[in-house]
């Protein structure tokens, strides 16, 4: 990264020393998991879309710490895997948008919020910028400009017992992404460009 980019990591002092922890970030490019893994000094497991686990690539992804999930965030097997890992003080990295949005953040699916509520894990927001134009791994071997990983302060969602209604869960997922949006340039914030609680965002 240092050889081909102006690589910067900010906010290292905000990283907890142990889990349970959900590391959540915006998603601009295929290389974002690598940027997240390089920038955050923790041994993380990743939740990745199941379509990537094909043609033998799944073996390497699992060795890297990834687990397959459906894009819609309703994969029960994946949820149980993540829940059990967090209950053992594990650390999981997620991109709650569930797909790449190089032009600006898209609406989060509620999986990260539900995991945080059910496990009471802390959440570490991370903002990634500068990778939008990198559409393949080979592009990394040419000058790529500025690449920044900015790590925010950890926080927790309110404790909720019992069933959580879909609307409330989505609201909590959005609140997570506002923490991420605060860490990236305004032109990358997409649907989270308005400040949290702004009437224009309702």
N, C-alpha and C positions, 0 to 999 in steps of 0.2 A: 504493500500500500504506500509506503513512504517513497518507493522507487518511482511510482507512476502517478502519484497524486499528492496534493497538499492535505495530508491526512491529519485530522485533529480529533482528539477525544476530550470532552469537557465534562466536569462534574464527577470525576472518579471518587471524590470524597463522599458522594452520596450513596455509594454502593454498600449494602449491608454485607456482613461477613458470612451469613448463613441464611438458610430458608426457614420456614416455607416462604417462597417468593415467586411472584409472577412478574416477569419482565415483559412489558408491552411496548410496541413501537409501531410507527407508521411504516407503510410498505410502498416503496417506489420502484424497486428493481429486483431482479433475480439474485443479485449479490448481497442484498440486505441481511440475510442470515449470517453470511460471512463477516459483514461489517459489525453486526451485533455481537457475534462471538469473539471478534478481535478487540472490540472496544470495551466490552463489559468484562472485567476480570473475574468471572465466575464460571464454574462448570455447569453449563445449562443443557437442558433437554428442550427439543423443539417440537412443536406441533406443525406439521406440514401437510399440504393437500395430497390426498391419496394418489392422484394421477402421476405424481412424481416417482412413486415407488414401482416403476416398471423397467423392463429391459435390464434387470440386474442392478439398477441404481439403488433399489431399496436396501440392498445389503450394506452399501456404503453410507446411506442416509441413517440407517439404524445405528451403525458404528459411531456416527457423528452425534448421535443422541436424539434423532428425530423419530416421531411416531405419526402414522398416517391418519388423516381425518377428512371427513366430507367437508365440502366448501360451505355448506349451510350451517355448520356449527352444531348439528343435532346428532352427532355420532356418539351413541351411548358407550360403545367400547372405548373410544378415545377419552371420553369424559371420565370413565372409571379409572383408566390408566393414569390420567393427570391427577385426579383426586387422590388416588392412593400414593402417588409420588410426592405430592405436596404434604400429605399427612405424615410422610416420613422425612419431613423437612427438606424436600427436594426443591429444585429451582427450574422453572419452566419458562421458556421464551415463546411469546405469541405475537402474531400480527392480527389484531382483532378485525381489521377490514376484510380479512379472509382472501383478498386478491390484491394484485399490484394496482396502484393508482398513481402513475407518474405525474399526472397533471394536478394532483391535489387530493387530500384525504377523502375517502368514501365513508359511508355510514358503517359503523361497527356492527358485527353480529354479537349477540349477548353472551357467547360462551365464556369469555374471560370474566365477565361480571358474575356469572353463576358459579364459576370455579372459586372465585375469591370469596363469595358469600358462604359457600358450602365448606370451605377449608379454612376460612379466616386468614388466608395468606396475605401478606403485605404485597403491595403493587409498586413496581419500580418503572416509572415512565421514561422512555428513551425516544428522542427525536433524531431522525436520520435525514440528512440533506446532502445534495450533490450527486446522488446516484441515479437520478431520473433518466439521464441519457445513456446509461449503460444497459443495453438490451441483451447482452450475452457475456459469458465469462471471458471470452477472448478480447473483448473491448478493454478489459483491465490491463492488458499488456501494452497499452498506448497511454500517453498523457491524458489524464482524466479530470484535471482541474481540482476543485475543492471537494473533499469528502469529510463530512463532520458527523460525529456521533455525540449528541449532547444528553447527558444523564441528569434527570431531575431528582427531586427528593422523594423518597418512598412515602406511601400513604396507605390507608386502609378504607374499605367501604364500611358503612354502618352494619352492625350485626342484625341479621334478620332471621328469625326462626319460622319454620313452616313454609307454606307455599308462597312463591313470589309471582305476582301477576306479570304477564308479558310486557305490559306497558312500563311497569316499574323497573323491570329488568333491563329494558332498552334504555331507560333513562340513566340507570347506573352505568351501563356500557358507554353511553355518550359522555358521562362525567369522567370516565377513565380517559377517553380520547381527548377531552379538553386539556387534561394534564399533558398529554403528548403534544398537542397542537401548540401549547405555550413554548415548546422547545424548538420549534422549527420556524423558518421564515413565513410571513403571512401569506405569500403567494402559493404556499404548499398546503395550507390548512383546509382547503376544500370546503366540505359541508360543516366544518368546525371553525370557520373563519370568524363567526360571531362569538363574542364572549359567552361563557356559560351563564344561562339564566337570562340572556338578552331576549326581550319579547319578540324581536325579529326572527329568533331562532325557534320559536314555538310553532 
